[in-house]
């Protein structure tokens, strides 16, 4: 027989955590790249969230709170595994940033996105360095504002904006590359 | 606005992060600059792709059950240690928690349900209403007076079209919304300011069987009403959707609101002017 406190906590868990299950799973899938890993990540996240539910003071920020836990669990799991997410140093990020700027500027003129590339966008997202992948996932799967993302990632607002900008340029470049490849492969009519 | 300023504002514009005045400047520039319109088209296409990809996957149906099992096991062990520690909640939270707790208990104990069998979703709606409307800050995912934006945002998350009435008077207006679970079903929760009261409207798929509770028929619309410990809960069906409204307002006020919902579906309502922000 459950006590009143347990029932109330269970209801709070459903109202503030479990209601975001779809988005949590989608985010986990884009972080891990594998459905089985995504399920494990979401389960562990929900368990941690349940155990820490009493610490959730601002219920309006519950979703950001759960995503912060998801990210923390993901980073911890990634540390323990032999196959880690691509390690990215600040210098590498800078190289990626400059490459993204260059490619983006070129392709804005040459290759506007006009084809159905839904299946490619996922692959391109998974290929992004983690700091860029995170902001894409938080912005487009989580639907978070810049301010919320800065809070989740513990970085300044300006960093969120520049990472998003560069991540999208890298995605656009990757997709434009796919378009170019297909134009070469497909026979001309 | 110059093209350089436009380029810098493009991402925040598409991310809905610009102040209203900046939005107007961006739109003004778009009218007069072909190059920036092309750039906008490219960037908007990428945003659309990402948005379409973001809703592609569904978690396996068994995942939810596995999580519930794990937290049930964790809850049992946690409550044992909690009994030892005797943690007392903050005084300010006691009253609402007690009320919501009571409403949840009411689901389980037939003796305190009162003379009428109130459907489970009505009690849950009353509890969710209390959770969102008590205190200074409502726990909304999105605060906005813009009905089109809110219903679009909610619809993308609950997976069905959300219809709601558009009202724009000083004492009657939209406050915002969020996604909740009512009766185990994802529901869109819209919060209104309604004549001095907070009023919650929940929209969710109709249950396979209708509740056995029938009350008033007004203008051809069957409207069910219950009073659950200070909260009036009214529900009705429209186009295969169940609508549940909860408020401390009178039954008559909620019936009027229900009729407004049925007559004024809200789709195509004009976008509200400004005054919108994400709650965080």
Interface residues (C-beta under 8 A of the other chain):
Chain A: X2 X3 X4 X5 X6 X7 X8 X9 X10 X11 X13 X14 X15 X16 X18 X19 X20 X21 X22 X23 X24 X25 X26 X29 X35 X39 X42 X43 X46 X47 X50 X51 X54 X58 X59 X60 X61 X62 X63 X64 X108 X112 X113 X114 X117 X118 X121 X122 X125 X136 X139 X140 X141 X143 X145 X146 X147 X148 X151 X161 X164 X165 X168 X171 X172 X175
Chain B: X11 X12 X15 X17 X38 X39 X41 X42 X43 X45 X46 X47 X49 X50 X51 X52 X53 X54 X55 X56 X57 X58 X59 X60 X63 X64 X66 X67 X68 X70 X71 X72 X74 X75 X76 X78 X79 X82 X87 X97 X100 X101 X104 X105 X108 X127 X128 X131 X137 X138 X139 X140 X141 X153 X157 X179 X180 X181 X186 X278 X279 X280
